[in-house]
Amino acid sequence: MSAALQGKQILLGITGGIASYKSAILARRLIDAGADVRVVMTQGAQAFITPLTFQALTGNPVHTDLLDSAAEAAMGHIELARWADYVLIAPATANVMARLANGFADDLLTTLCLANEAPLTIAPAMNRLMWSNPATQANLATLVSRGTTVIGPGVGEQACGEVGEGRMSEPEAIRDALAAAIAAAPASNELQGKSFVITAGPTIEAIDPVRFISNRSSGKMGFALATAAQQMGADVTLVAGPVALDTPPQVKRIDVKTADDMLDTTLNAVKNADVFIAVAAVADYKVAKFSSEKIKKTDDELTLELVRNPDILKTVAALKNRPYCVGFAAETQNLEKNAQGKLKKKKLDMIAANQVGQANNPVFGSDTNSLSVYWGKNKQQIAPAAKLDVARQLLTLIAKQIN
């Protein structure tokens, strides 16, 4: 797996956390895999481990200052930005994640990230409460939506004595994950000239003015697919249910609420589309009769009559001049049987199924995913990874079928 690192120029950013001791091992492992490694350290990182350690390990000077008089024209960040094939920050603290998410450029590391077109990968490391804090999770979602690859964090005992999620992944795991991302990265023009319509997120079905039926879909997988498809050259229209996610760059986004809204919008959008990917978790049912007034609590029980919502994917797949249709299926049991059944019943070209509710693949809201993909008599597994990486691998499979 690490063969993908051969000859790659890796800029390794190290921030201020106790996990920075692992970064010394990581630097060595990257070099062993054939990478050329240059190190940038923040001021906080230098409180835990010295630049001399990394200079000895990499054989290259360690960069610490934004305005380095020894660099050409004192513009070291531009030199480094042009040099790097990939940027890897390990450990990535909550502080640096917040600064990156908000576009700060107040030290060498954050400045070169802004001045860089190279793919960014981070390996978070922090206290479990800092990791689970809504602010950190919001910053994480922002970074992922912009294409950042996230490795970890792991679960275990932390330096503070607590146990939970937030440990930096082990050096070998980070090396292998970075290598896997590099190996799986598609050509940027693989979908050039193709038009995609992607649905994402939940729908909401009103019961009365204050209540509704919905589900826990975060929309992250659909947004990751929209991001990756655009990066691969496609023209992308994203039909999004109610989600708290930023619109991917250069993607046309249309917001909807109900299943009926999503159906109407999708049917209009797919008229000239090459590919339709139905990622949205459309509510299966809606109330038969909406109450224009808030329903009062008068009895211990409330009975609602529900009717089926339209099947958007099946409807698009049945169109006379339809696009290449890809469905998603979240399953808790009999994954292959159920996925294959939907593939045939809805007459799809491809279906991507995930076994939800597992430790490495929670029901909704996770930043990672794994898929079992079926088309015709073929199938392929996409191993657990950040959703953007999973999206790229799925799109590569689709590209092979439509090109």
HELIX and SHEET records of a PDB file:
HELIX    1   1 SER A    2  LEU A    5  5                                   4    
HELIX    2   2 SER A   20  ASP A   32  1                                  13    
HELIX    3   3 ALA A   45  ALA A   47  5                                   3    
HELIX    4   4 PRO A   51  THR A   58  1                                   8    
HELIX    5   5 GLU A   72  ALA A   74  5                                   3    
HELIX    6   6 GLY A   76  TRP A   83  1                                   8    
HELIX    7   7 ALA A   94  ALA A  101  1                                   8    
HELIX    8   8 LEU A  108  LEU A  114  1                                   7    
HELIX    9   9 ARG A  128  SER A  132  1                                   5    
HELIX   10  10 PRO A  134  SER A  145  1                                  12    
HELIX   11  11 PRO A  171  ALA A  184  1                                  14    
HELIX   12  12 LYS A  220  GLN A  231  1                                  12    
HELIX   13  13 ALA A  259  ALA A  269  1                                  11    
HELIX   14  14 VAL A  270  ASN A  272  5                                   3    
HELIX   15  15 ILE A  312  ALA A  317  1                                   6    
HELIX   16  16 LEU A  335  LYS A  345  1                                  11    
HELIX   17  17 LYS A  387  ILE A  402  1                                  16    
SHEET    1   A 5 ASP A  36  MET A  41  0                                        
SHEET    2   A 5 GLN A   9  ILE A  14  1                                        
SHEET    3   A 5 TYR A  86  ALA A  92  1                                        
SHEET    4   A 5 LEU A 120  PRO A 124  1                                        
SHEET    5   A 5 THR A 149  VAL A 150  1                                        
SHEET    1   B 2 GLY A 154  GLU A 157  0                                        
SHEET    2   B 2 VAL A 163  ARG A 167 -1                                        
SHEET    1   C 8 LYS A 252  ASP A 255  0                                        
SHEET    2   C 8 ASP A 235  ALA A 240  1                                        
SHEET    3   C 8 SER A 195  ALA A 200  1                                        
SHEET    4   C 8 VAL A 275  ALA A 278  1                                        
SHEET    5   C 8 TYR A 324  GLU A 331  1                                        
SHEET    6   C 8 MET A 350  GLN A 355  1                                        
SHEET    7   C 8 THR A 368  TRP A 375 -1                                        
SHEET    8   C 8 ASN A 378  ALA A 386 -1                                        
SHEET    1   D 2 GLU A 205  ASP A 208  0                                        
SHEET    2   D 2 ARG A 211  ILE A 213 -1                                        
SHEET    1   E 2 TYR A 285  VAL A 287  0                                        
SHEET    2   E 2 LEU A 306  ARG A 308 -1                                        
END                                                                             
